Amino acid sequence: MKKVIERIQEPTPKFFKMIRNIGLLMTAVSGVIATAPISLPTIVITVSGYLAVAGGIASAISQTAIHRDD
């Protein structure tokens, strides 16, 4: 079984690159909402926090996906 650092350095499959990019986009949108210069409803800020967590996890997990040659 490969170590995590080795897996991260391997090429990422196309599907997981797309998931990684969507996760990064979710995290960026969340950051913009969280730092908005206007007062937003509490629910929007709460959803923004969940969006940041989901985006970070999606990006991290998809980066460790590798193509298996069985």
Kinemage of the C-alpha trace (Angstrom):
@kinemage 1
@onewidth
@group {chain A} dominant
@subgroup {mainchain}
@vectorlist {calphas} color= white
{ca met a 1} P 0.000 0.000 0.000
{ca lys a 2} L 1.321 3.426 -0.959
{ca lys a 3} L 2.038 6.116 1.572
{ca val a 4} L -0.085 9.249 1.501
{ca ile a 5} L 2.754 11.490 0.290
{ca glu a 6} L 3.459 9.109 -2.601
{ca arg a 7} L -0.237 9.083 -3.512
{ca ile a 8} L -0.423 12.876 -3.550
{ca gln a 9} L 2.560 13.027 -5.920
{ca glu a 10} L 0.995 10.548 -8.371
{ca pro a 11} L -1.038 11.907 -11.311
{ca thr a 12} L -4.689 12.505 -10.419
{ca pro a 13} L -7.378 10.957 -12.695
{ca lys a 14} L -9.485 13.397 -14.734
{ca phe a 15} L -12.720 12.817 -12.772
{ca phe a 16} L -11.014 13.519 -9.460
{ca lys a 17} L -9.343 16.640 -10.864
{ca met a 18} L -12.840 17.927 -11.604
{ca ile a 19} L -13.997 17.088 -8.052
{ca arg a 20} L -10.884 18.795 -6.632
{ca asn a 21} L -11.573 21.942 -8.643
{ca ile a 22} L -15.226 22.016 -7.581
{ca gly a 23} L -14.100 21.662 -3.960
{ca leu a 24} L -11.670 24.556 -4.360
{ca leu a 25} L -14.434 26.644 -5.920
{ca met a 26} L -16.780 25.834 -3.010
{ca thr a 27} L -14.081 26.878 -0.539
{ca ala a 28} L -13.432 30.129 -2.416
{ca val a 29} L -17.135 31.019 -2.561
{ca ser a 30} L -17.409 30.287 1.140
{ca gly a 31} L -14.488 32.598 1.878
{ca val a 32} L -16.079 35.415 -0.102
{ca ile a 33} L -19.381 34.998 1.737
{ca ala a 34} L -17.686 34.811 5.141
{ca thr a 35} L -15.708 38.001 4.546
{ca ala a 36} L -18.497 39.976 2.875
{ca pro a 37} L -18.431 43.630 3.955
{ca ile a 38} L -22.205 43.642 4.447
{ca ser a 39} L -24.280 42.044 7.171
{ca leu a 40} L -25.699 38.698 6.039
{ca pro a 41} L -28.309 36.503 7.727
{ca thr a 42} L -26.963 33.947 10.189
{ca ile a 43} L -28.151 31.019 8.053
{ca val a 44} L -26.052 32.247 5.109
{ca ile a 45} L -22.934 32.446 7.291
{ca thr a 46} L -23.650 28.976 8.716
{ca val a 47} L -24.104 27.455 5.260
{ca ser a 48} L -20.898 29.193 4.192
{ca gly a 49} L -19.028 27.421 6.986
{ca tyr a 50} L -20.389 24.033 5.940
{ca leu a 51} L -19.508 24.821 2.331
{ca ala a 52} L -15.917 25.536 3.356
{ca val a 53} L -15.618 22.237 5.207
{ca ala a 54} L -17.198 20.234 2.376
{ca gly a 55} L -15.005 21.920 -0.225
{ca gly a 56} L -11.845 21.317 1.772
{ca ile a 57} L -12.649 17.656 2.321
{ca ala a 58} L -13.598 17.094 -1.336
{ca ser a 59} L -10.357 18.698 -2.491
{ca ala a 60} L -8.165 16.785 -0.068
{ca ile a 61} L -9.749 13.388 -0.710
{ca ser a 62} L -9.786 13.763 -4.490
{ca gln a 63} L -6.111 14.763 -4.535
{ca thr a 64} L -5.133 11.378 -3.064
{ca ala a 65} L -7.023 9.381 -5.724
{ca ile a 66} L -4.750 7.539 -8.143
{ca his a 67} L -5.249 5.411 -11.221
{ca arg a 68} L -4.813 1.719 -10.379
{ca asp a 69} L -3.248 -0.617 -12.875
{ca asp a 70} L -4.627 -4.042 -11.952
